C-alpha cells in the first residue's frame, strides 16, 4: 500500500484494502488478547503485594472483559469458510398471514437494521415490494462488514409471529410467517459458471418509489431468472440499468453458490431449515410470541428468551451467538 503506484489500479487497490481489513479483523483481537493476558499477570502481582480490594477489583474487571473478548474470538475462529468473512445479501419474504405477514416482514427488516447499526454494519436496500395494505411483501438488503455472512447465516429459515393483530377490528390473535434467506456476497468472483445469454432470462421494469420527482421513468430495474433452477433475483436500487444488472448477477451467483453448498452438506441444509412452505406445515426455526405469553424461542437450540420486544428492537446478540455455538457442536 505504500508503493507509489498503489492507486494506479483502483479495483486491485480496493481488493487489497479489503484483504488488509479481513486480516486485521483476526490479528488485532488476537494481539489484544495477548496484551490482556500480560496485564492480568501484572495485576496478580500487584494484588499479592498490596492490601485492600483495589487491585482485586481491577483484576476481576480485566478478567471479565478478556473472557468476553476470548469468547468472541472463539466464535469468529469457528467461521472457517472463506465466504464467512465477507459481506452478505439478506432477503425477507412475507408468507402466510396476509397483511399481518407483510407487517411482520417489515418488523424483521427493522429488527435487522437496528442490529446492523449497533454492530457497525452498513446495509443497503437493493429491492423491496410493498404490501397491499401495509408492510412489505419482500425486501433484499446488501449487508457490508467483516464476517457479515458468518454471523447472519444462522438467521436463514422460517420465522413465526403470534400476536393480537393491529389489523383485526375484533382484536383477535393472529399467526403470521416470514422467511429469511442469507447468502454470501462473493464479490466479482464467478465461482458458478453461468451462460448469461442461454441460462438466464432477463426482464426489466420500472423501479418503484414514493412518487414525485424521484420516480424512475425508465425501465432500469432488472429481474434475472435462472432457467434450470428457477432461482429469481432482482435489483432496483440504482438508477442505471447497467448497475442493477451487475448487482443482480452478483446476487444470482451467490444464490447458486449457496444451493451447491447445501447440496454438498446435508447438515448445513438441515440447519438452514425447510423454507419451501412459509406457513403452517413448514419447518419454523424461530417463534416470536407476544400473546398470551411473551417469549422468543429458537427450535434449533431449544433456546427460549423472555424479552421479545427487545429482540424485535435489534437485541439479537444472544440468539446469534447461541446459533454459532450450536453449529460448532453439530
Secondary structure as UniProt FT lines:
FT   TURN            4..5
FT   HELIX           6..8
FT   HELIX           10..49
FT   HELIX           54..77
FT   HELIX           82..85
FT   STRAND          88..94
FT   HELIX           98..118
FT   TURN            119..120
FT   STRAND          122..130
FT   STRAND          136..144
FT   TURN            146..147
FT   HELIX           148..152
FT   HELIX           153..155
FT   STRAND          157..164
FT   TURN            166..167
FT   TURN            169..170
FT   STRAND          173..184
FT   TURN            187..188
FT   TURN            196..199
FT   STRAND          200..205
FT   HELIX           212..214
FT   STRAND          221..226
FT   TURN            227..230
FT   STRAND          231..235
FT   HELIX           241..264
FT   HELIX           266..272
FT   TURN            280..281
FT   STRAND          284..289
FT   STRAND          295..298
FT   TURN            299..302
FT   STRAND          303..305
FT   HELIX           308..312
FT   TURN            313..314
FT   HELIX           317..329
//
